[in-house]
């Protein structure tokens, strides 16, 4: 191992999401770089971890390394669901489940249940599942957190504090995490798709593509800012839309066209498809 420190938290995966969570947690004081170790086979991602002051290893550990991992009490699983079997095998080989007080595993893997995680990685494992989204990379994330297998109230508090360092957090039952994935986990892509479509449509109306893209981006950003929580109370999108939709005006004409095209039904089908895919990933 590249350090003689006794880490208390292990990070599996240091890609965009894993890195965003780690950096937010470090900035907020939730963790110290010296307390962490990253397992990451990707050379560039491992270099990012080291640049953040965190020890990183890529290969299987030797017998001499394992005693230095007995102090680990928390594990962050920030890998793709398809990589989970390999990660679980690595975990078992590293004997990360051997801590006397047990291990808290915090997972951001879509579709992989807390029960499946606990069964795959050994005894004395408590699991909290979370579904953050990519705006966590700019400190504006939305994360749904669920207490899973054997998790305690303190485990949930630890996880919510961790994700609170990169944005907003809500607690949901684990049975609704696939729905949360469909809403906020995959949600940024929907807004980006809308931004693309608006810019393309404006270009068809004669505005240059560069200017149309700039206008669409700022329109979405400004609207999101208007929707932000104020004085701990949410601004209703329905009420806000009503304020800018004068009957018989230009906005009313556009909204009417959206509704005639089955906009709400299309969104419902899209979120249902995302939720169902999350369930498929978990069952596979």
Secondary structure as a PSIPRED ss2 file (coil, helix, strand):
# PSIPRED VFORMAT (PSIPRED V4.0)

   1 X C   1.000  0.000  0.000
   2 X C   1.000  0.000  0.000
   3 X C   1.000  0.000  0.000
   4 X C   1.000  0.000  0.000
   5 X C   1.000  0.000  0.000
   6 X C   1.000  0.000  0.000
   7 X C   1.000  0.000  0.000
   8 X C   1.000  0.000  0.000
   9 X E   0.000  0.000  1.000
  10 X E   0.000  0.000  1.000
  11 X E   0.000  0.000  1.000
  12 X E   0.000  0.000  1.000
  13 X C   1.000  0.000  0.000
  14 X C   1.000  0.000  0.000
  15 X C   1.000  0.000  0.000
  16 X H   0.000  1.000  0.000
  17 X H   0.000  1.000  0.000
  18 X H   0.000  1.000  0.000
  19 X H   0.000  1.000  0.000
  20 X H   0.000  1.000  0.000
  21 X H   0.000  1.000  0.000
  22 X H   0.000  1.000  0.000
  23 X H   0.000  1.000  0.000
  24 X H   0.000  1.000  0.000
  25 X H   0.000  1.000  0.000
  26 X H   0.000  1.000  0.000
  27 X H   0.000  1.000  0.000
  28 X H   0.000  1.000  0.000
  29 X C   1.000  0.000  0.000
  30 X C   1.000  0.000  0.000
  31 X C   1.000  0.000  0.000
  32 X C   1.000  0.000  0.000
  33 X H   0.000  1.000  0.000
  34 X H   0.000  1.000  0.000
  35 X H   0.000  1.000  0.000
  36 X E   0.000  0.000  1.000
  37 X E   0.000  0.000  1.000
  38 X E   0.000  0.000  1.000
  39 X E   0.000  0.000  1.000
  40 X C   1.000  0.000  0.000
  41 X C   1.000  0.000  0.000
  42 X C   1.000  0.000  0.000
  43 X H   0.000  1.000  0.000
  44 X H   0.000  1.000  0.000
  45 X H   0.000  1.000  0.000
  46 X H   0.000  1.000  0.000
  47 X H   0.000  1.000  0.000
  48 X H   0.000  1.000  0.000
  49 X H   0.000  1.000  0.000
  50 X H   0.000  1.000  0.000
  51 X H   0.000  1.000  0.000
  52 X C   1.000  0.000  0.000
  53 X C   1.000  0.000  0.000
  54 X C   1.000  0.000  0.000
  55 X E   0.000  0.000  1.000
  56 X E   0.000  0.000  1.000
  57 X E   0.000  0.000  1.000
  58 X C   1.000  0.000  0.000
  59 X C   1.000  0.000  0.000
  60 X C   1.000  0.000  0.000
  61 X C   1.000  0.000  0.000
  62 X C   1.000  0.000  0.000
  63 X H   0.000  1.000  0.000
  64 X H   0.000  1.000  0.000
  65 X H   0.000  1.000  0.000
  66 X H   0.000  1.000  0.000
  67 X H   0.000  1.000  0.000
  68 X H   0.000  1.000  0.000
  69 X H   0.000  1.000  0.000
  70 X C   1.000  0.000  0.000
  71 X C   1.000  0.000  0.000
  72 X C   1.000  0.000  0.000
  73 X C   1.000  0.000  0.000
  74 X E   0.000  0.000  1.000
  75 X E   0.000  0.000  1.000
  76 X E   0.000  0.000  1.000
  77 X E   0.000  0.000  1.000
  78 X C   1.000  0.000  0.000
  79 X C   1.000  0.000  0.000
  80 X C   1.000  0.000  0.000
  81 X H   0.000  1.000  0.000
  82 X H   0.000  1.000  0.000
  83 X H   0.000  1.000  0.000
  84 X H   0.000  1.000  0.000
  85 X H   0.000  1.000  0.000
  86 X H   0.000  1.000  0.000
  87 X H   0.000  1.000  0.000
  88 X H   0.000  1.000  0.000
  89 X H   0.000  1.000  0.000
  90 X H   0.000  1.000  0.000
  91 X H   0.000  1.000  0.000
  92 X H   0.000  1.000  0.000
  93 X H   0.000  1.000  0.000
  94 X H   0.000  1.000  0.000
  95 X C   1.000  0.000  0.000
  96 X H   0.000  1.000  0.000
  97 X H   0.000  1.000  0.000
  98 X H   0.000  1.000  0.000
  99 X C   1.000  0.000  0.000
 100 X C   1.000  0.000  0.000
 101 X C   1.000  0.000  0.000
 102 X C   1.000  0.000  0.000
 103 X E   0.000  0.000  1.000
 104 X E   0.000  0.000  1.000
 105 X E   0.000  0.000  1.000
 106 X E   0.000  0.000  1.000
 107 X E   0.000  0.000  1.000
 108 X C   1.000  0.000  0.000
 109 X C   1.000  0.000  0.000
 110 X C   1.000  0.000  0.000
 111 X C   1.000  0.000  0.000
 112 X C   1.000  0.000  0.000
 113 X C   1.000  0.000  0.000
 114 X H   0.000  1.000  0.000
 115 X H   0.000  1.000  0.000
 116 X H   0.000  1.000  0.000
 117 X H   0.000  1.000  0.000
 118 X H   0.000  1.000  0.000
 119 X H   0.000  1.000  0.000
 120 X H   0.000  1.000  0.000
 121 X H   0.000  1.000  0.000
 122 X C   1.000  0.000  0.000
 123 X C   1.000  0.000  0.000
 124 X C   1.000  0.000  0.000
 125 X E   0.000  0.000  1.000
 126 X E   0.000  0.000  1.000
 127 X E   0.000  0.000  1.000
 128 X E   0.000  0.000  1.000
 129 X E   0.000  0.000  1.000
 130 X E   0.000  0.000  1.000
 131 X E   0.000  0.000  1.000
 132 X C   1.000  0.000  0.000
 133 X C   1.000  0.000  0.000
 134 X H   0.000  1.000  0.000
 135 X H   0.000  1.000  0.000
 136 X H   0.000  1.000  0.000
 137 X H   0.000  1.000  0.000
 138 X H   0.000  1.000  0.000
 139 X C   1.000  0.000  0.000
 140 X C   1.000  0.000  0.000
 141 X E   0.000  0.000  1.000
 142 X E   0.000  0.000  1.000
 143 X E   0.000  0.000  1.000
 144 X E   0.000  0.000  1.000
 145 X E   0.000  0.000  1.000
 146 X E   0.000  0.000  1.000
 147 X E   0.000  0.000  1.000
 148 X C   1.000  0.000  0.000
 149 X C   1.000  0.000  0.000
 150 X C   1.000  0.000  0.000
 151 X C   1.000  0.000  0.000
 152 X C   1.000  0.000  0.000
 153 X H   0.000  1.000  0.000
 154 X H   0.000  1.000  0.000
 155 X H   0.000  1.000  0.000
 156 X H   0.000  1.000  0.000
 157 X H   0.000  1.000  0.000
 158 X H   0.000  1.000  0.000
 159 X H   0.000  1.000  0.000
 160 X H   0.000  1.000  0.000
 161 X H   0.000  1.000  0.000
 162 X H   0.000  1.000  0.000
 163 X H   0.000  1.000  0.000
 164 X H   0.000  1.000  0.000
 165 X C   1.000  0.000  0.000
 166 X C   1.000  0.000  0.000
 167 X E   0.000  0.000  1.000
 168 X E   0.000  0.000  1.000
 169 X E   0.000  0.000  1.000
 170 X E   0.000  0.000  1.000
 171 X E   0.000  0.000  1.000
 172 X C   1.000  0.000  0.000
 173 X C   1.000  0.000  0.000
 174 X H   0.000  1.000  0.000
 175 X H   0.000  1.000  0.000
 176 X H   0.000  1.000  0.000
 177 X H   0.000  1.000  0.000
 178 X H   0.000  1.000  0.000
 179 X H   0.000  1.000  0.000
 180 X H   0.000  1.000  0.000
 181 X H   0.000  1.000  0.000
 182 X H   0.000  1.000  0.000
 183 X H   0.000  1.000  0.000
 184 X H   0.000  1.000  0.000
 185 X H   0.000  1.000  0.000
 186 X C   1.000  0.000  0.000
 187 X H   0.000  1.000  0.000
 188 X H   0.000  1.000  0.000
 189 X H   0.000  1.000  0.000
 190 X H   0.000  1.000  0.000
 191 X H   0.000  1.000  0.000
 192 X H   0.000  1.000  0.000
 193 X H   0.000  1.000  0.000
 194 X H   0.000  1.000  0.000
 195 X H   0.000  1.000  0.000
 196 X H   0.000  1.000  0.000
 197 X H   0.000  1.000  0.000
 198 X H   0.000  1.000  0.000
 199 X H   0.000  1.000  0.000
 200 X H   0.000  1.000  0.000
 201 X H   0.000  1.000  0.000
 202 X H   0.000  1.000  0.000
 203 X H   0.000  1.000  0.000
 204 X H   0.000  1.000  0.000
 205 X C   1.000  0.000  0.000
 206 X C   1.000  0.000  0.000
 207 X C   1.000  0.000  0.000
 208 X C   1.000  0.000  0.000
 209 X H   0.000  1.000  0.000
 210 X H   0.000  1.000  0.000
 211 X H   0.000  1.000  0.000
 212 X H   0.000  1.000  0.000
 213 X H   0.000  1.000  0.000
 214 X H   0.000  1.000  0.000
 215 X H   0.000  1.000  0.000
 216 X H   0.000  1.000  0.000
 217 X H   0.000  1.000  0.000
 218 X H   0.000  1.000  0.000
 219 X H   0.000  1.000  0.000
 220 X H   0.000  1.000  0.000
 221 X H   0.000  1.000  0.000
 222 X H   0.000  1.000  0.000
 223 X H   0.000  1.000  0.000
 224 X H   0.000  1.000  0.000
 225 X H   0.000  1.000  0.000
 226 X H   0.000  1.000  0.000
 227 X H   0.000  1.000  0.000
 228 X C   1.000  0.000  0.000
 229 X C   1.000  0.000  0.000
 230 X E   0.000  0.000  1.000
 231 X C   1.000  0.000  0.000
 232 X C   1.000  0.000  0.000
 233 X E   0.000  0.000  1.000
 234 X C   1.000  0.000  0.000
 235 X C   1.000  0.000  0.000
 236 X C   1.000  0.000  0.000
 237 X H   0.000  1.000  0.000
 238 X H   0.000  1.000  0.000
 239 X H   0.000  1.000  0.000
 240 X H   0.000  1.000  0.000
 241 X H   0.000  1.000  0.000
 242 X H   0.000  1.000  0.000
 243 X H   0.000  1.000  0.000
 244 X C   1.000  0.000  0.000
 245 X C   1.000  0.000  0.000
 246 X C   1.000  0.000  0.000
 247 X C   1.000  0.000  0.000
 248 X C   1.000  0.000  0.000
 249 X C   1.000  0.000  0.000
 250 X H   0.000  1.000  0.000
 251 X H   0.000  1.000  0.000
 252 X H   0.000  1.000  0.000
 253 X H   0.000  1.000  0.000
 254 X H   0.000  1.000  0.000
 255 X H   0.000  1.000  0.000
 256 X H   0.000  1.000  0.000
 257 X H   0.000  1.000  0.000
 258 X H   0.000  1.000  0.000
 259 X H   0.000  1.000  0.000
 260 X H   0.000  1.000  0.000
 261 X C   1.000  0.000  0.000
 262 X C   1.000  0.000  0.000
 263 X H   0.000  1.000  0.000
 264 X H   0.000  1.000  0.000
 265 X H   0.000  1.000  0.000
 266 X H   0.000  1.000  0.000
 267 X H   0.000  1.000  0.000
 268 X H   0.000  1.000  0.000
 269 X H   0.000  1.000  0.000
 270 X H   0.000  1.000  0.000
 271 X H   0.000  1.000  0.000
 272 X H   0.000  1.000  0.000
 273 X H   0.000  1.000  0.000
 274 X H   0.000  1.000  0.000
 275 X H   0.000  1.000  0.000
 276 X H   0.000  1.000  0.000
 277 X H   0.000  1.000  0.000
 278 X H   0.000  1.000  0.000
 279 X H   0.000  1.000  0.000
 280 X H   0.000  1.000  0.000
 281 X H   0.000  1.000  0.000
 282 X H   0.000  1.000  0.000
 283 X H   0.000  1.000  0.000
 284 X C   1.000  0.000  0.000
